[in-house]
Amino acid sequence: MSIDRVEEITGDSEGEPTAETAAAVTAAVRYYSVAPGVRLNVRSGPSTSYSIVRVLSEGARVPIFCQTPGQTISGPYGTTNIWDNIGDGDYISDAYVYTGADGYVAGRCG
């Protein structure tokens, strides 16, 4: 469900988002576990050539807002070119995130 669709359902009479819209959008974001025992570099783009913006601690759980193809990485959960957007300009390789799927679990970024 896109944000536009949620606003169409729960926006006020002028189309402005309401508290219900914010709650629905927040509820739509799922959190996923990073591989056990891993301190994971968060990068500014979908490749190890991008700068490290922070490091996730062991046991971290992350939201996946969208996903995008990038550099192919091998990790605890296989080899993939999928990168997860976990915040504004924050990307991690999906090879380190347990999503329960081998493909995309969120919409494409952009």
N, C-alpha and C positions, 0 to 999 in steps of 0.2 A: 504494500500500500504506500503510495507516495504521499509526501507532505501535502501537495495540492489537493489530493483526494480527501485527506483527513480534514483539511480546512473547509472543504466543500460540505462535509458532513456536519462538522461541529463549530464552524465559524459563526460569528454573530450576523445580524441582518445586513451589515455592511461588508461582510466577507473577512472581517478581522479575526485572527486566531483568538480563541478563548483558553481558559485554564484547562478545559477538557482536551483541546487540541494539543497543548504542551504535554499533558499526561499521556495521550495516545502515542505521540511521537517518541517520548521517552520509553514507553513500554515496548515499542517496536525494536529498540536496540537490544541485541543480545550480547552477553559477555561470554568470553571463551578463555580457557586456561592455557597459559604458556607452558611448554614442556617442563616437567619436574627437574629441579636442579639447575635450571638455565637462567643466567642473567643475560637478558637479551638487549642488544643495541637497537635503539629506535633511530631511524634515519630520516632525513629530510626529503627523501624520494625513494622510488622502488628499485634500489640497487645499492651494493656496498660501496659504490663510488661516491654516493651522497654522504654528506657529513653526519656524524652521530650527534643527535640533539639531546639524548638522555639515555639512561640504561634502566631497564625494568628489573626489579628485584625478583629473586626466586619466588615462585608461587603466585606470580602476578596473574590477574584476570583482566582482560581487555575487551572493550567494545569494538566491533567492526562496523564502521559506518559505511564503507564501500571498499571495493577491491579493484586492483588494476594489474595488468601484466607488467613484468619487469625482468630483472636478472633472474636466471634459474639458480636456485639454491637447494642444497641437500641438507636435511635436518632430521630430527627424531621422527617426524611424521611424513617422511618421504622426500621426493624431489619435485619441486614445483617452480613455476615462474609467477605464481600469484603472490601479490603483496597486499597486506591489509592496512587500510587507513584507520588508525586508532585515535586520531585527533587532528587538529588543524596542522597540516604539513608533517604529520608523524606517521611513518610507515615501518612495518615489520614483515619479514618473510612469513608466509603462511606455513612453511615447512616446520615452524616452531610453535604453531598454535593448533591445539586440538579442537577441530570443528566438527568432527564426525563425518566429514565428506572429503572426497578427493578433488572436488571442483569448487566453484564459486558458491558461497553461502550468503552473499550480500550483492547488491547491485554494483555495477561498474562505476568507478569514479569518473567524474568529468561530465 
